[in-house]
Amino acid sequence: MNLSLTPEIEQRIADQLNQGHYQSAHEVILAALDLLDRRQQYLTELRQDIAIGATQIEQGQVIDGEQVFDSILNRLQQPNPGQ
């Protein structure tokens, strides 16, 4: 595969190399692809969580937000045993 890079992208790669973050342009590109893969995985998981939440809302499985925050605040105000 041949790849044409814009001068801006070449400069960004060069900056990473000059800063000592990577040993080669190949490493920079691999790191970028790894981040892209992680981003895609995160978005997939987020979409799944949203779908679950939407289903729970449709089924009426919700808790009032004020109740949630009140519960959290109450737990934070309780003395922590063992301290």
C-alpha distances in whole Angstrom, upper triangle without the diagonal:
4,6,10,13,16,19,20,18,17,21,21,19,21,24,23,23,26,28,27,25,22,22,18,15,14,17,17,14,15,18,17,16,19,21,19,20,23,24,23,25,28,28,28,31,33,33,34,37,38,38,40,42,43,44,46,48,48,50,52,51,51,53,54,52,56,57,53,54,58,57,54,57,59,57,57,60,61,62,60,62,61,61
4,7,10,13,16,18,15,15,18,19,17,19,22,22,21,24,26,26,25,22,21,17,14,13,17,17,14,16,19,18,17,20,22,20,21,25,25,25,27,29,29,30,33,34,34,36,39,39,40,42,44,44,46,48,49,50,52,54,53,52,54,55,53,57,58,54,55,58,58,55,57,60,58,57,61,62,63,61,63,62,62
4,6,10,13,14,12,11,15,16,14,16,19,19,19,22,24,24,22,20,20,16,13,12,15,14,12,14,17,15,15,18,19,18,20,23,23,23,25,27,27,28,31,32,32,34,37,37,38,40,42,42,44,46,47,48,50,52,51,50,52,53,51,54,55,52,52,56,55,53,55,58,56,55,58,60,61,59,61,60,60
4,7,10,12,10,10,13,14,13,15,18,18,19,21,23,24,23,20,21,17,13,14,17,16,13,16,18,16,17,20,21,19,22,25,24,24,27,29,28,30,33,33,33,36,38,38,39,42,43,43,45,47,48,49,51,53,52,51,53,53,51,54,56,53,52,56,56,53,55,58,57,55,59,61,62,60,62,61,61
4,6,8,6,6,10,11,10,12,15,15,16,18,20,21,20,18,19,15,12,13,16,13,12,15,17,14,15,19,19,18,21,23,22,23,26,27,27,29,32,32,32,35,37,37,38,41,42,42,44,46,47,48,50,52,50,50,51,52,49,52,53,50,50,54,54,51,53,56,54,53,56,58,59,57,59,59,58
4,5,5,6,9,10,11,12,14,16,17,18,20,22,21,20,21,18,14,16,18,15,14,18,19,16,18,21,20,19,22,25,23,24,28,28,28,30,33,32,33,36,37,37,39,42,42,42,45,47,47,48,51,52,51,50,51,51,49,51,53,50,50,53,54,51,52,56,54,53,56,58,59,57,60,59,58
4,6,5,6,9,10,10,12,14,15,16,18,20,20,19,20,17,14,17,18,16,15,19,19,17,19,23,22,21,25,26,25,27,30,30,30,32,35,35,35,38,40,39,41,44,44,45,47,49,49,51,53,54,53,52,53,53,50,52,54,51,51,54,55,52,53,56,55,53,56,58,59,57,60,60,58
4,5,5,6,9,10,10,13,14,15,16,19,18,18,19,17,14,17,18,14,14,18,18,15,18,21,19,19,23,24,23,24,28,28,27,30,32,32,33,36,37,36,39,41,41,42,45,46,46,48,50,51,50,48,49,49,46,49,51,48,47,51,51,48,49,53,51,50,53,55,56,54,57,56,55
4,5,5,6,9,10,11,12,14,15,17,16,15,17,14,11,13,14,11,11,14,14,12,14,17,16,16,19,21,20,22,25,25,25,27,30,29,30,33,35,34,37,39,39,40,43,44,44,46,49,49,48,47,48,48,45,48,50,47,46,50,50,47,48,51,50,48,51,53,54,52,55,54,53
4,5,5,6,9,10,11,12,14,16,15,14,15,12,9,12,14,11,11,15,15,14,16,19,18,18,22,23,23,24,27,28,28,30,32,33,34,36,38,38,40,42,43,43,46,47,48,49,52,53,51,50,51,51,49,51,53,50,49,52,52,49,51,54,52,51,54,56,56,54,57,56,55
4,5,5,6,9,10,10,12,14,14,14,15,13,11,14,15,12,13,17,16,15,18,20,19,20,23,24,23,26,28,28,29,31,33,33,35,37,38,38,41,43,43,44,47,48,48,50,52,53,52,50,51,51,48,50,52,49,48,51,52,48,50,53,51,49,52,55,55,53,56,55,53
4,5,5,6,9,10,11,13,12,12,14,13,10,13,13,10,11,14,13,12,15,17,16,17,20,21,20,22,25,25,25,28,30,30,31,34,35,35,37,39,40,41,43,45,45,47,49,50,48,47,47,47,44,47,48,45,44,48,48,45,46,49,48,46,49,51,51,50,52,51,50
4,5,5,6,9,10,11,10,9,11,9,6,9,10,7,8,12,11,10,13,15,15,16,19,20,20,22,24,25,26,28,30,30,32,34,35,36,38,40,40,41,44,45,46,48,50,51,49,48,48,49,46,48,50,46,46,49,49,46,47,50,49,47,50,52,52,50,52,51,50
4,5,5,6,8,10,10,10,10,9,8,11,12,9,12,15,14,14,17,19,18,20,23,23,24,26,28,28,29,32,33,34,35,38,39,39,41,43,44,45,48,49,49,51,53,54,52,51,51,52,49,51,53,49,48,52,51,48,49,53,51,49,52,54,54,52,54,53,52
4,5,5,6,9,9,10,12,11,10,14,13,10,13,16,14,14,18,19,18,20,23,23,23,25,28,27,29,31,33,32,34,37,37,38,41,42,42,44,46,47,48,50,52,52,51,49,49,50,46,48,50,47,46,49,49,45,47,50,48,46,49,51,51,49,51,50,49
4,6,5,6,6,6,9,9,9,11,10,7,11,13,11,11,15,16,15,17,20,20,20,23,25,25,26,29,30,30,32,35,35,36,38,40,40,42,44,45,46,48,50,50,48,47,47,48,45,47,48,45,44,47,47,43,45,48,46,44,47,49,49,47,49,48,46
4,5,5,6,5,6,7,7,10,9,8,11,13,12,13,17,17,17,20,22,22,23,26,27,28,29,31,33,33,35,37,38,39,41,43,43,45,47,48,49,51,53,54,51,50,51,51,48,50,51,48,47,50,50,46,48,51,49,47,50,51,51,49,51,50,48
4,5,8,8,9,10,11,14,13,12,15,17,16,17,20,21,20,23,25,25,26,29,30,30,32,34,35,36,38,40,40,41,44,45,46,47,50,50,51,53,55,56,54,52,52,53,49,51,53,49,48,51,51,48,49,52,50,47,50,52,52,50,52,50,49
4,6,8,10,12,13,15,13,12,15,17,15,16,19,20,19,22,24,24,24,27,29,28,30,33,33,34,36,38,38,39,42,43,43,45,48,48,49,51,53,53,51,49,49,50,46,48,50,46,45,48,48,44,45,48,46,44,47,48,48,46,48,47,45
4,6,7,10,12,14,11,11,15,16,14,16,19,19,19,22,23,23,24,27,28,28,30,33,33,34,36,38,38,40,42,43,44,46,48,48,49,52,53,54,51,50,50,51,47,49,50,47,46,49,48,45,46,49,46,44,47,49,48,46,48,46,45
4,7,9,11,12,9,8,12,13,10,12,16,15,15,18,20,19,21,24,24,24,27,29,29,30,33,34,35,36,38,40,40,42,44,45,46,48,50,50,48,46,47,47,44,46,47,44,43,46,45,42,43,46,44,41,45,46,46,43,45,44,43
4,6,8,9,6,6,10,10,9,12,14,14,15,17,19,19,21,23,24,25,27,29,30,31,33,34,35,37,39,40,41,43,45,45,47,49,50,51,49,48,48,49,46,48,49,46,45,48,47,44,45,48,46,44,47,49,48,46,48,46,45
4,7,8,7,8,11,12,12,14,16,16,18,20,21,22,24,26,27,28,30,32,32,34,36,37,38,40,42,43,44,46,48,49,50,52,53,54,52,51,51,52,50,52,53,49,48,52,51,47,49,52,49,47,51,52,52,49,51,49,48
4,5,5,7,9,10,11,13,15,16,17,19,20,21,23,25,26,27,29,31,32,33,35,37,38,39,41,42,44,45,47,48,49,51,53,54,52,51,52,53,50,52,53,50,49,53,52,49,50,53,51,49,52,54,54,51,53,51,50
4,5,5,6,9,10,11,12,14,15,17,18,20,21,23,24,26,27,29,30,31,33,35,36,37,39,41,42,43,45,47,48,49,51,52,50,50,50,51,49,51,52,49,48,52,51,48,50,53,51,49,52,54,54,51,53,52,51
4,5,5,6,9,10,11,12,14,15,16,18,20,21,23,24,26,27,29,30,31,33,35,36,37,39,40,42,44,45,46,48,50,51,49,48,49,51,48,51,52,48,48,51,51,47,50,52,50,49,52,53,54,51,53,51,51
4,5,5,6,9,10,10,12,14,15,16,18,20,21,22,24,26,27,28,30,32,33,34,36,37,39,40,42,43,45,46,48,49,47,46,47,48,46,48,49,45,45,49,48,44,46,49,47,45,49,50,50,47,49,48,47
4,5,5,6,9,10,11,12,14,15,17,18,20,21,23,24,26,27,29,30,32,33,35,36,37,39,41,42,43,45,47,48,46,45,45,46,44,46,47,44,43,47,46,43,45,48,46,44,47,49,49,47,49,48,47
4,5,5,6,9,10,10,12,14,15,16,18,20,21,22,24,25,27,29,30,31,33,35,36,37,39,41,42,43,45,46,44,44,45,46,43,46,47,44,44,47,46,43,46,48,46,45,48,50,50,48,50,49,48
4,5,5,6,9,10,10,12,14,15,16,18,20,21,23,24,26,27,29,30,32,33,34,36,38,39,40,42,44,45,43,42,43,45,42,45,46,42,42,46,45,42,44,47,45,43,47,48,49,46,48,47,46
4,5,5,6,9,10,11,12,14,15,16,18,20,21,22,24,26,27,28,30,32,33,34,36,37,39,40,42,43,41,40,41,42,40,42,43,40,39,43,42,39,41,44,41,40,44,45,45,43,45,44,43
4,5,5,6,9,10,10,12,14,15,16,18,20,21,22,24,26,27,29,30,31,33,35,36,37,39,41,42,40,39,40,41,38,41,42,39,39,42,41,39,41,44,42,40,44,45,46,44,46,45,44
4,5,5,6,9,10,10,12,14,15,16,18,20,21,23,24,25,27,29,30,31,33,35,36,37,39,40,39,38,39,41,39,42,42,39,39,43,42,39,41,44,42,41,45,46,47,44,46,46,45
4,5,5,6,9,10,11,12,14,15,17,18,20,21,23,24,26,27,29,30,32,33,34,36,38,39,37,36,37,39,37,40,40,37,37,40,39,36,39,41,39,38,42,43,44,41,43,42,42
4,5,5,6,9,10,10,12,14,15,16,18,20,21,22,24,26,27,28,30,31,32,34,36,37,35,34,35,36,34,37,38,34,34,38,37,34,36,39,37,36,39,41,42,39,41,41,40
4,5,5,6,9,10,11,12,14,15,16,18,20,21,22,24,25,27,29,30,31,33,35,36,34,34,35,36,34,37,38,34,35,38,38,35,37,40,38,38,41,43,44,41,44,43,43
4,5,5,6,9,10,11,12,14,15,17,18,20,21,23,24,26,27,29,30,32,33,35,33,33,34,36,34,37,37,34,35,38,37,35,37,40,38,37,41,42,43,41,43,42,42
4,5,5,6,9,10,11,12,14,15,16,18,20,21,22,24,26,27,28,30,32,33,31,30,31,33,31,34,34,31,31,35,34,31,34,36,34,33,37,38,39,37,39,39,39
4,5,5,6,9,10,10,12,14,15,16,18,20,21,22,24,26,27,28,30,31,29,29,30,31,29,32,33,30,30,34,33,30,33,36,34,33,37,38,39,37,40,40,39
4,5,5,6,9,10,10,12,14,15,16,18,20,21,23,24,26,27,29,30,29,28,30,31,30,33,34,30,31,35,34,32,35,37,35,35,39,40,41,39,42,42,42
4,5,5,6,9,10,11,12,14,15,17,18,20,21,23,24,26,27,29,27,27,28,30,28,32,32,29,30,33,32,30,33,35,33,33,37,38,39,37,39,39,39
4,5,5,6,9,10,10,12,14,15,16,18,20,21,22,24,26,27,25,24,25,27,25,28,29,25,26,30,29,27,29,32,30,30,33,35,36,34,36,37,37
4,5,5,6,9,10,10,12,14,15,16,18,20,21,22,24,25,24,23,25,26,25,28,29,26,27,30,30,28,30,33,32,31,35,36,38,36,39,39,39
4,5,5,6,9,10,11,12,14,15,17,19,20,21,23,24,23,23,25,27,26,29,30,27,28,31,30,29,32,34,32,33,36,37,39,37,39,40,40
4,5,5,6,9,10,11,12,14,15,17,18,20,21,23,20,21,22,24,23,27,27,23,25,28,27,25,29,31,29,29,33,34,36,34,36,36,37
4,5,5,6,9,10,10,12,14,15,16,18,20,21,19,19,20,22,20,24,24,21,23,26,25,24,27,29,28,28,31,33,35,33,35,36,36
4,5,5,6,9,10,10,12,14,15,16,18,20,19,19,21,23,22,25,26,23,25,28,27,26,29,31,30,31,34,35,38,36,38,40,40
4,5,5,6,9,10,11,12,14,15,17,18,17,17,20,22,22,25,25,22,24,28,26,25,29,31,29,30,34,34,37,35,37,38,39
4,5,5,6,9,10,10,12,14,15,16,14,14,17,19,18,22,21,19,21,24,23,22,25,27,26,27,30,31,33,32,34,35,36
4,5,5,6,9,10,10,12,14,15,14,14,16,18,17,21,21,19,21,24,23,22,26,28,27,28,31,32,35,33,36,37,38
4,5,5,6,9,10,11,12,14,13,14,17,19,19,23,23,21,23,26,25,25,28,30,29,30,34,34,37,36,38,40,40
4,5,5,6,9,10,11,12,11,12,15,17,18,21,21,19,21,24,23,23,26,28,27,28,31,32,34,33,35,37,38
4,5,5,6,9,10,10,9,9,12,14,14,18,18,16,18,21,20,20,23,25,24,26,29,30,33,32,34,36,36
4,5,5,6,9,10,10,10,13,15,16,19,20,18,21,23,23,23,26,28,28,29,32,33,36,35,37,39,40
4,5,5,6,9,9,10,14,16,18,21,21,19,22,25,24,24,28,29,28,30,33,34,37,36,38,40,41
4,5,5,6,5,7,10,13,15,18,17,16,19,21,20,21,24,25,25,27,30,30,33,33,35,37,38
4,5,5,6,6,10,11,13,16,16,16,18,21,20,21,24,25,26,27,30,31,34,34,36,38,39
4,5,8,9,13,15,17,20,20,19,22,24,24,25,28,29,29,31,33,34,38,37,39,42,43
4,6,8,12,15,17,20,19,19,22,24,23,24,27,28,28,30,33,33,36,36,38,40,41
4,6,9,11,14,17,16,16,19,21,20,22,25,25,26,28,30,30,34,34,36,39,39
4,7,10,13,15,14,14,17,19,17,19,22,23,23,25,27,28,31,31,32,35,36
4,7,9,12,11,10,14,15,15,16,19,20,20,22,25,25,29,29,31,34,34
4,6,9,7,7,10,12,11,13,16,16,17,19,21,22,25,26,28,31,32
4,6,5,7,9,10,11,13,15,16,17,19,20,22,25,26,29,32,32
4,5,5,6,9,10,11,12,14,16,17,18,20,24,24,27,30,30
4,5,5,6,9,10,10,12,14,15,16,18,22,23,26,29,29
4,6,5,6,9,10,10,12,14,15,17,20,21,24,27,27
4,5,5,6,9,10,11,12,14,16,19,20,23,25,25
4,5,5,6,8,10,11,12,14,18,19,22,25,24
4,5,5,6,9,10,11,12,16,18,21,24,23
4,5,5,6,9,10,11,14,15,18,21,21
4,5,5,6,9,10,13,14,17,20,19
4,5,5,6,9,12,13,17,20,19
4,5,5,6,10,12,15,18,18
4,5,5,9,9,12,15,15
4,6,8,9,12,15,14
4,6,9,12,15,14
4,6,9,12,12
4,6,9,8
4,6,6
4,6
4
